[in-house]
Amino acid sequence: METIVALHRNRFGDIISFVTSEGRVISYQKAIVEAENGVIAGVQTYLDTNGHVSLMPEHEQSFDYFPNLF
């Protein structure tokens, strides 16, 4: 099972894509789908305050500790 090892942020600091342990670069939306389907471990989906589905690492409270790759 894959995990998220890094991420890509836009110039505003928003996460736009993730890098998996298999080296794939996937969009935020694809990461949500794959987390819900059990393809990616270590993250969970949740409904944010605006009613949107978002991702959160299971053992961290944010993605701030993940490397930002360009």
N, CA, C and O atoms as a CHARMM CRD file, in Angstrom:
* protein
*
  280
    1    1 MET  N      0.84500  -1.17500   0.00000 PROA 1      0.00000
    2    1 MET  CA     0.00000   0.00000   0.00000 PROA 1      0.00000
    3    1 MET  C      0.89600   1.24600   0.00000 PROA 1      0.00000
    4    1 MET  O      1.91000   1.29200   0.69700 PROA 1      0.00000
    5    2 GLU  N      0.52200   2.21800  -0.76300 PROA 2      0.00000
    6    2 GLU  CA     1.30500   3.45500  -0.88600 PROA 2      0.00000
    7    2 GLU  C      1.01900   4.40800   0.26800 PROA 2      0.00000
    8    2 GLU  O     -0.01600   4.32200   0.93000 PROA 2      0.00000
    9    3 THR  N      1.95000   5.30600   0.48700 PROA 3      0.00000
   10    3 THR  CA     1.78700   6.38600   1.45000 PROA 3      0.00000
   11    3 THR  C      2.18300   7.69400   0.77200 PROA 3      0.00000
   12    3 THR  O      2.82000   7.68700  -0.28100 PROA 3      0.00000
   13    4 ILE  N      1.80800   8.79800   1.37200 PROA 4      0.00000
   14    4 ILE  CA     2.21600  10.10500   0.86900 PROA 4      0.00000
   15    4 ILE  C      3.55300  10.45200   1.50700 PROA 4      0.00000
   16    4 ILE  O      3.70900  10.37200   2.72500 PROA 4      0.00000
   17    5 VAL  N      4.52100  10.84100   0.66900 PROA 5      0.00000
   18    5 VAL  CA     5.85900  11.14200   1.17800 PROA 5      0.00000
   19    5 VAL  C      6.25100  12.60700   0.98600 PROA 5      0.00000
   20    5 VAL  O      7.17200  13.09100   1.64400 PROA 5      0.00000
   21    6 ALA  N      5.56700  13.30900   0.09900 PROA 6      0.00000
   22    6 ALA  CA     5.87400  14.72000  -0.16100 PROA 6      0.00000
   23    6 ALA  C      4.66300  15.35200  -0.82600 PROA 6      0.00000
   24    6 ALA  O      3.69000  14.67100  -1.15000 PROA 6      0.00000
   25    7 LEU  N      4.73400  16.65200  -1.02300 PROA 7      0.00000
   26    7 LEU  CA     3.61900  17.35200  -1.65200 PROA 7      0.00000
   27    7 LEU  C      4.12000  18.52700  -2.47800 PROA 7      0.00000
   28    7 LEU  O      5.27700  18.93800  -2.38600 PROA 7      0.00000
   29    8 HSD  N      3.22100  19.04300  -3.27400 PROA 8      0.00000
   30    8 HSD  CA     3.48800  20.23600  -4.08400 PROA 8      0.00000
   31    8 HSD  C      2.49200  21.30500  -3.65100 PROA 8      0.00000
   32    8 HSD  O      1.29500  21.03900  -3.53700 PROA 8      0.00000
   33    9 ARG  N      2.99000  22.50600  -3.41300 PROA 9      0.00000
   34    9 ARG  CA     2.12200  23.63600  -3.06500 PROA 9      0.00000
   35    9 ARG  C      2.19300  24.69300  -4.16000 PROA 9      0.00000
   36    9 ARG  O      3.21300  24.84200  -4.83300 PROA 9      0.00000
   37   10 ASN  N      1.09900  25.42100  -4.32600 PROA 10     0.00000
   38   10 ASN  CA     1.12600  26.53900  -5.27100 PROA 10     0.00000
   39   10 ASN  C      1.73400  27.75500  -4.57200 PROA 10     0.00000
   40   10 ASN  O      2.13500  27.66500  -3.41200 PROA 10     0.00000
   41   11 ARG  N      1.80300  28.87000  -5.26000 PROA 11     0.00000
   42   11 ARG  CA     2.46000  30.05200  -4.69100 PROA 11     0.00000
   43   11 ARG  C      1.69600  30.66500  -3.52100 PROA 11     0.00000
   44   11 ARG  O      2.22100  31.52000  -2.80700 PROA 11     0.00000
   45   12 PHE  N      0.45500  30.22300  -3.33100 PROA 12     0.00000
   46   12 PHE  CA    -0.33400  30.70100  -2.19800 PROA 12     0.00000
   47   12 PHE  C     -0.22600  29.77200  -0.99200 PROA 12     0.00000
   48   12 PHE  O     -0.79700  30.04700   0.06300 PROA 12     0.00000
   49   13 GLY  N      0.50800  28.67000  -1.15200 PROA 13     0.00000
   50   13 GLY  CA     0.68500  27.71300  -0.06500 PROA 13     0.00000
   51   13 GLY  C     -0.33200  26.59300  -0.03300 PROA 13     0.00000
   52   13 GLY  O     -0.28800  25.75000   0.86200 PROA 13     0.00000
   53   14 ASP  N     -1.25400  26.56300  -0.99700 PROA 14     0.00000
   54   14 ASP  CA    -2.25500  25.51000  -1.05400 PROA 14     0.00000
   55   14 ASP  C     -1.65100  24.23600  -1.63800 PROA 14     0.00000
   56   14 ASP  O     -0.87700  24.30000  -2.59400 PROA 14     0.00000
   57   15 ILE  N     -1.99500  23.09000  -1.07500 PROA 15     0.00000
   58   15 ILE  CA    -1.52400  21.81500  -1.61400 PROA 15     0.00000
   59   15 ILE  C     -2.26100  21.54800  -2.92200 PROA 15     0.00000
   60   15 ILE  O     -3.48900  21.60000  -2.97700 PROA 15     0.00000
   61   16 ILE  N     -1.49400  21.26000  -3.97600 PROA 16     0.00000
   62   16 ILE  CA    -2.11200  20.98000  -5.27300 PROA 16     0.00000
   63   16 ILE  C     -1.91100  19.53000  -5.71600 PROA 16     0.00000
   64   16 ILE  O     -2.69900  19.00900  -6.50500 PROA 16     0.00000
   65   17 SER  N     -0.86600  18.88200  -5.21400 PROA 17     0.00000
   66   17 SER  CA    -0.65400  17.47600  -5.55700 PROA 17     0.00000
   67   17 SER  C      0.25300  16.82500  -4.52200 PROA 17     0.00000
   68   17 SER  O      0.90100  17.49400  -3.71600 PROA 17     0.00000
   69   18 PHE  N      0.27400  15.50300  -4.57400 PROA 18     0.00000
   70   18 PHE  CA     1.05300  14.71100  -3.62700 PROA 18     0.00000
   71   18 PHE  C      1.99500  13.79100  -4.37600 PROA 18     0.00000
   72   18 PHE  O      1.73200  13.41400  -5.51800 PROA 18     0.00000
   73   19 VAL  N      3.10100  13.42800  -3.72500 PROA 19     0.00000
   74   19 VAL  CA     4.03100  12.42700  -4.23500 PROA 19     0.00000
   75   19 VAL  C      3.86100  11.19900  -3.34600 PROA 19     0.00000
   76   19 VAL  O      3.91300  11.30100  -2.12000 PROA 19     0.00000
   77   20 THR  N      3.65700  10.03500  -3.97000 PROA 20     0.00000
   78   20 THR  CA     3.46500   8.81200  -3.19800 PROA 20     0.00000
   79   20 THR  C      4.78100   8.06500  -3.02600 PROA 20     0.00000
   80   20 THR  O      5.78500   8.39200  -3.66000 PROA 20     0.00000
   81   21 SER  N      4.75900   7.06700  -2.16700 PROA 21     0.00000
   82   21 SER  CA     5.94500   6.24900  -1.92500 PROA 21     0.00000
   83   21 SER  C      6.36700   5.46400  -3.16600 PROA 21     0.00000
   84   21 SER  O      7.50100   4.99100  -3.23400 PROA 21     0.00000
   85   22 GLU  N      5.48800   5.32000  -4.13100 PROA 22     0.00000
   86   22 GLU  CA     5.81500   4.65500  -5.40000 PROA 22     0.00000
   87   22 GLU  C      6.33300   5.64800  -6.43500 PROA 22     0.00000
   88   22 GLU  O      6.65500   5.26000  -7.55800 PROA 22     0.00000
   89   23 GLY  N      6.41600   6.93100  -6.06600 PROA 23     0.00000
   90   23 GLY  CA     6.93500   7.94600  -6.97100 PROA 23     0.00000
   91   23 GLY  C      5.88700   8.59100  -7.86700 PROA 23     0.00000
   92   23 GLY  O      6.21800   9.39900  -8.73600 PROA 23     0.00000
   93   24 ARG  N      4.63000   8.23600  -7.65700 PROA 24     0.00000
   94   24 ARG  CA     3.56800   8.85800  -8.46500 PROA 24     0.00000
   95   24 ARG  C      3.26200  10.25100  -7.94500 PROA 24     0.00000
   96   24 ARG  O      3.31100  10.50000  -6.74000 PROA 24     0.00000
   97   25 VAL  N      2.94800  11.15000  -8.85500 PROA 25     0.00000
   98   25 VAL  CA     2.47200  12.48300  -8.50000 PROA 25     0.00000
   99   25 VAL  C      0.98500  12.48900  -8.83300 PROA 25     0.00000
  100   25 VAL  O      0.59600  12.32000  -9.98800 PROA 25     0.00000
  101   26 ILE  N      0.15800  12.68800  -7.80400 PROA 26     0.00000
  102   26 ILE  CA    -1.29100  12.65200  -8.00100 PROA 26     0.00000
  103   26 ILE  C     -1.91600  13.93800  -7.48000 PROA 26     0.00000
  104   26 ILE  O     -1.40700  14.56600  -6.55200 PROA 26     0.00000
  105   27 SER  N     -3.02100  14.31300  -8.09200 PROA 27     0.00000
  106   27 SER  CA    -3.72000  15.53100  -7.70000 PROA 27     0.00000
  107   27 SER  C     -4.35500  15.35800  -6.32200 PROA 27     0.00000
  108   27 SER  O     -4.49500  14.24300  -5.82000 PROA 27     0.00000
  109   28 TYR  N     -4.72500  16.46200  -5.73500 PROA 28     0.00000
  110   28 TYR  CA    -5.39000  16.43500  -4.42600 PROA 28     0.00000
  111   28 TYR  C     -6.67200  15.61400  -4.51300 PROA 28     0.00000
  112   28 TYR  O     -6.95200  14.80000  -3.63400 PROA 28     0.00000
  113   29 GLN  N     -7.45200  15.82800  -5.57500 PROA 29     0.00000
  114   29 GLN  CA    -8.71400  15.10200  -5.72200 PROA 29     0.00000
  115   29 GLN  C     -8.49100  13.60300  -5.88900 PROA 29     0.00000
  116   29 GLN  O     -9.22100  12.79700  -5.31200 PROA 29     0.00000
  117   30 LYS  N     -7.47800  13.22600  -6.68100 PROA 30     0.00000
  118   30 LYS  CA    -7.18200  11.80600  -6.86100 PROA 30     0.00000
  119   30 LYS  C     -6.71300  11.19200  -5.54600 PROA 30     0.00000
  120   30 LYS  O     -7.03600  10.03900  -5.25900 PROA 30     0.00000
  121   31 ALA  N     -5.96000  11.93800  -4.74400 PROA 31     0.00000
  122   31 ALA  CA    -5.51900  11.45400  -3.44000 PROA 31     0.00000
  123   31 ALA  C     -6.71100  11.19600  -2.52400 PROA 31     0.00000
  124   31 ALA  O     -6.70900  10.22700  -1.76500 PROA 31     0.00000
  125   32 ILE  N     -7.71900  12.04600  -2.58700 PROA 32     0.00000
  126   32 ILE  CA    -8.92800  11.83600  -1.78800 PROA 32     0.00000
  127   32 ILE  C     -9.60500  10.53600  -2.19600 PROA 32     0.00000
  128   32 ILE  O     -9.97300   9.73100  -1.34000 PROA 32     0.00000
  129   33 VAL  N     -9.77200  10.32800  -3.49400 PROA 33     0.00000
  130   33 VAL  CA   -10.42000   9.11400  -3.99800 PROA 33     0.00000
  131   33 VAL  C     -9.61900   7.88000  -3.59600 PROA 33     0.00000
  132   33 VAL  O    -10.18700   6.88900  -3.13700 PROA 33     0.00000
  133   34 GLU  N     -8.30500   7.94200  -3.76700 PROA 34     0.00000
  134   34 GLU  CA    -7.47100   6.78800  -3.44400 PROA 34     0.00000
  135   34 GLU  C     -7.42900   6.51800  -1.94300 PROA 34     0.00000
  136   34 GLU  O     -7.34600   5.35900  -1.53600 PROA 34     0.00000
  137   35 ALA  N     -7.48400   7.55200  -1.11600 PROA 35     0.00000
  138   35 ALA  CA    -7.53700   7.35800   0.33300 PROA 35     0.00000
  139   35 ALA  C     -8.85600   6.69000   0.72500 PROA 35     0.00000
  140   35 ALA  O     -8.87500   5.78900   1.56400 PROA 35     0.00000
  141   36 GLU  N     -9.94700   7.13000   0.12200 PROA 36     0.00000
  142   36 GLU  CA   -11.25300   6.54200   0.41400 PROA 36     0.00000
  143   36 GLU  C    -11.33400   5.09200  -0.04800 PROA 36     0.00000
  144   36 GLU  O    -12.04300   4.29100   0.56300 PROA 36     0.00000
  145   37 ASN  N    -10.61700   4.74000  -1.12000 PROA 37     0.00000
  146   37 ASN  CA   -10.63100   3.38100  -1.66100 PROA 37     0.00000
  147   37 ASN  C     -9.55700   2.48600  -1.05500 PROA 37     0.00000
  148   37 ASN  O     -9.44800   1.32300  -1.44300 PROA 37     0.00000
  149   38 GLY  N     -8.76700   2.99100  -0.12100 PROA 38     0.00000
  150   38 GLY  CA    -7.76400   2.18800   0.55000 PROA 38     0.00000
  151   38 GLY  C     -6.48700   1.97200  -0.23500 PROA 38     0.00000
  152   38 GLY  O     -5.70800   1.08000   0.10200 PROA 38     0.00000
  153   39 VAL  N     -6.24700   2.76300  -1.27500 PROA 39     0.00000
  154   39 VAL  CA    -5.02200   2.64000  -2.06600 PROA 39     0.00000
  155   39 VAL  C     -3.86300   3.33500  -1.36700 PROA 39     0.00000
  156   39 VAL  O     -2.72300   2.87700  -1.44000 PROA 39     0.00000
  157   40 ILE  N     -4.15400   4.44500  -0.68700 PROA 40     0.00000
  158   40 ILE  CA    -3.14000   5.21900   0.03300 PROA 40     0.00000
  159   40 ILE  C     -3.39900   5.08700   1.52600 PROA 40     0.00000
  160   40 ILE  O     -4.50800   5.32900   2.00200 PROA 40     0.00000
  161   41 ALA  N     -2.37100   4.70600   2.24700 PROA 41     0.00000
  162   41 ALA  CA    -2.47100   4.56800   3.70700 PROA 41     0.00000
  163   41 ALA  C     -1.89000   5.80100   4.38100 PROA 41     0.00000
  164   41 ALA  O     -1.13300   6.55800   3.77300 PROA 41     0.00000
  165   42 GLY  N     -2.25200   5.99200   5.63900 PROA 42     0.00000
  166   42 GLY  CA    -1.66500   7.06100   6.43600 PROA 42     0.00000
  167   42 GLY  C     -2.37800   8.39500   6.34800 PROA 42     0.00000
  168   42 GLY  O     -1.94600   9.36800   6.96600 PROA 42     0.00000
  169   43 VAL  N     -3.46000   8.45700   5.59400 PROA 43     0.00000
  170   43 VAL  CA    -4.26100   9.68000   5.51200 PROA 43     0.00000
  171   43 VAL  C     -5.72600   9.32000   5.68400 PROA 43     0.00000
  172   43 VAL  O     -6.14200   8.18700   5.43900 PROA 43     0.00000
  173   44 GLN  N     -6.47800  10.28700   6.10200 PROA 44     0.00000
  174   44 GLN  CA    -7.91400  10.08200   6.23600 PROA 44     0.00000
  175   44 GLN  C     -8.64600  11.26400   5.61700 PROA 44     0.00000
  176   44 GLN  O     -8.12200  12.37600   5.56300 PROA 44     0.00000
  177   45 THR  N     -9.83800  11.01600   5.16000 PROA 45     0.00000
  178   45 THR  CA   -10.65800  12.09100   4.60500 PROA 45     0.00000
  179   45 THR  C    -11.57500  12.62700   5.69800 PROA 45     0.00000
  180   45 THR  O    -11.95300  11.90500   6.62100 PROA 45     0.00000
  181   46 TYR  N    -11.92000  13.88800   5.58100 PROA 46     0.00000
  182   46 TYR  CA   -12.85800  14.49100   6.51600 PROA 46     0.00000
  183   46 TYR  C    -13.58900  15.62100   5.81500 PROA 46     0.00000
  184   46 TYR  O    -13.11900  16.13900   4.80200 PROA 46     0.00000
  185   47 LEU  N    -14.71600  15.99600   6.34400 PROA 47     0.00000
  186   47 LEU  CA   -15.51700  17.08800   5.81100 PROA 47     0.00000
  187   47 LEU  C    -15.09400  18.36700   6.52700 PROA 47     0.00000
  188   47 LEU  O    -15.24700  18.48000   7.74300 PROA 47     0.00000
  189   48 ASP  N    -14.55500  19.34600   5.76300 PROA 48     0.00000
  190   48 ASP  CA   -14.08400  20.57700   6.40100 PROA 48     0.00000
  191   48 ASP  C    -15.24800  21.51800   6.69500 PROA 48     0.00000
  192   48 ASP  O    -16.40100  21.18800   6.41400 PROA 48     0.00000
  193   49 THR  N    -14.95700  22.66900   7.25000 PROA 49     0.00000
  194   49 THR  CA   -16.00100  23.60800   7.67300 PROA 49     0.00000
  195   49 THR  C    -16.79600  24.19200   6.51500 PROA 49     0.00000
  196   49 THR  O    -17.89900  24.70200   6.71300 PROA 49     0.00000
  197   50 ASN  N    -16.24200  24.12000   5.30200 PROA 50     0.00000
  198   50 ASN  CA   -16.95800  24.62100   4.12400 PROA 50     0.00000
  199   50 ASN  C    -17.75600  23.53600   3.42500 PROA 50     0.00000
  200   50 ASN  O    -18.36400  23.78900   2.38400 PROA 50     0.00000
  201   51 GLY  N    -17.76300  22.32400   3.98600 PROA 51     0.00000
  202   51 GLY  CA   -18.50500  21.22500   3.38700 PROA 51     0.00000
  203   51 GLY  C    -17.74900  20.48800   2.29700 PROA 51     0.00000
  204   51 GLY  O    -18.34600  19.70000   1.56400 PROA 51     0.00000
  205   52 HSD  N    -16.44100  20.72500   2.17100 PROA 52     0.00000
  206   52 HSD  CA   -15.61900  20.05000   1.17900 PROA 52     0.00000
  207   52 HSD  C    -14.88000  18.88500   1.82200 PROA 52     0.00000
  208   52 HSD  O    -14.49500  18.94600   2.99000 PROA 52     0.00000
  209   53 VAL  N    -14.68800  17.82700   1.04500 PROA 53     0.00000
  210   53 VAL  CA   -13.89700  16.69400   1.53400 PROA 53     0.00000
  211   53 VAL  C    -12.42800  17.07700   1.43400 PROA 53     0.00000
  212   53 VAL  O    -11.97500  17.55400   0.39300 PROA 53     0.00000
  213   54 SER  N    -11.68500  16.86800   2.51500 PROA 54     0.00000
  214   54 SER  CA   -10.26700  17.19700   2.57400 PROA 54     0.00000
  215   54 SER  C     -9.49300  16.00600   3.11900 PROA 54     0.00000
  216   54 SER  O    -10.07300  15.02800   3.59100 PROA 54     0.00000
  217   55 LEU  N     -8.17200  16.11000   3.04400 PROA 55     0.00000
  218   55 LEU  CA    -7.29000  15.06700   3.56500 PROA 55     0.00000
  219   55 LEU  C     -6.55600  15.55200   4.80100 PROA 55     0.00000
  220   55 LEU  O     -6.26000  16.73800   4.94400 PROA 55     0.00000
  221   56 MET  N     -6.26600  14.61100   5.69500 PROA 56     0.00000
  222   56 MET  CA    -5.47500  14.89100   6.87900 PROA 56     0.00000
  223   56 MET  C     -4.59900  13.67100   7.15300 PROA 56     0.00000
  224   56 MET  O     -5.07300  12.53800   7.07200 PROA 56     0.00000
  225   57 PRO  N     -3.33200  13.89400   7.47600 PROA 57     0.00000
  226   57 PRO  CA    -2.49300  12.75700   7.85300 PROA 57     0.00000
  227   57 PRO  C     -3.02500  12.11800   9.13700 PROA 57     0.00000
  228   57 PRO  O     -3.51200  12.81800  10.02500 PROA 57     0.00000
  229   58 GLU  N     -2.93100  10.80000   9.23500 PROA 58     0.00000
  230   58 GLU  CA    -3.44900  10.11800  10.42400 PROA 58     0.00000
  231   58 GLU  C     -2.62100  10.40400  11.67300 PROA 58     0.00000
  232   58 GLU  O     -3.17900  10.51400  12.76500 PROA 58     0.00000
  233   59 HSD  N     -1.30000  10.52600  11.53400 PROA 59     0.00000
  234   59 HSD  CA    -0.45100  10.67300  12.71700 PROA 59     0.00000
  235   59 HSD  C      0.00300  12.10600  12.96000 PROA 59     0.00000
  236   59 HSD  O      0.56100  12.39600  14.01800 PROA 59     0.00000
  237   60 GLU  N     -0.21300  12.98100  12.04000 PROA 60     0.00000
  238   60 GLU  CA     0.12800  14.39700  12.18200 PROA 60     0.00000
  239   60 GLU  C     -1.18800  15.16600  12.13900 PROA 60     0.00000
  240   60 GLU  O     -2.20900  14.62200  11.71800 PROA 60     0.00000
  241   61 GLN  N     -1.17600  16.38500  12.55700 PROA 61     0.00000
  242   61 GLN  CA    -2.38100  17.19000  12.47400 PROA 61     0.00000
  243   61 GLN  C     -2.41500  18.06900  11.24000 PROA 61     0.00000
  244   61 GLN  O     -3.41500  18.73600  10.97500 PROA 61     0.00000
  245   62 SER  N     -1.32100  18.07500  10.47900 PROA 62     0.00000
  246   62 SER  CA    -1.29200  18.83500   9.23800 PROA 62     0.00000
  247   62 SER  C     -0.21100  18.27700   8.32800 PROA 62     0.00000
  248   62 SER  O      0.58000  17.42500   8.73400 PROA 62     0.00000
  249   63 PHE  N     -0.18300  18.75700   7.11000 PROA 63     0.00000
  250   63 PHE  CA     0.83800  18.34800   6.16100 PROA 63     0.00000
  251   63 PHE  C      2.06600  19.25500   6.22200 PROA 63     0.00000
  252   63 PHE  O      2.92600  19.17000   5.34600 PROA 63     0.00000
  253   64 ASP  N      2.16900  20.11600   7.22900 PROA 64     0.00000
  254   64 ASP  CA     3.27000  21.06100   7.33600 PROA 64     0.00000
  255   64 ASP  C      4.63100  20.39300   7.46300 PROA 64     0.00000
  256   64 ASP  O      5.64600  20.99400   7.11000 PROA 64     0.00000
  257   65 TYR  N      4.67200  19.16800   7.95700 PROA 65     0.00000
  258   65 TYR  CA     5.93900  18.47700   8.17800 PROA 65     0.00000
  259   65 TYR  C      6.39000  17.64100   6.97500 PROA 65     0.00000
  260   65 TYR  O      7.46100  17.03400   7.01000 PROA 65     0.00000
  261   66 PHE  N      5.58400  17.60600   5.92200 PROA 66     0.00000
  262   66 PHE  CA     5.95300  16.87400   4.71800 PROA 66     0.00000
  263   66 PHE  C      6.80100  17.76800   3.83000 PROA 66     0.00000
  264   66 PHE  O      6.54400  18.96900   3.74300 PROA 66     0.00000
  265   67 PRO  N      7.81600  17.20200   3.16200 PROA 67     0.00000
  266   67 PRO  CA     8.63800  18.02500   2.27300 PROA 67     0.00000
  267   67 PRO  C      7.82400  18.57300   1.11900 PROA 67     0.00000
  268   67 PRO  O      6.92300  17.91100   0.60400 PROA 67     0.00000
  269   68 ASN  N      8.15200  19.78500   0.72100 PROA 68     0.00000
  270   68 ASN  CA     7.49400  20.43300  -0.40700 PROA 68     0.00000
  271   68 ASN  C      8.42400  20.29000  -1.61800 PROA 68     0.00000
  272   68 ASN  O      9.49300  20.89800  -1.65700 PROA 68     0.00000
  273   69 LEU  N      8.02300  19.50300  -2.58100 PROA 69     0.00000
  274   69 LEU  CA     8.83000  19.28900  -3.77800 PROA 69     0.00000
  275   69 LEU  C      8.31700  20.14400  -4.91600 PROA 69     0.00000
  276   69 LEU  O      7.12000  20.41200  -5.01900 PROA 69     0.00000
  277   70 PHE  N      9.22700  20.56600  -5.76300 PROA 70     0.00000
  278   70 PHE  CA     8.84300  21.41500  -6.88800 PROA 70     0.00000
  279   70 PHE  C      8.99400  20.65800  -8.17700 PROA 70     0.00000
  280   70 PHE  O      8.71900  21.20100  -9.24700 PROA 70     0.00000
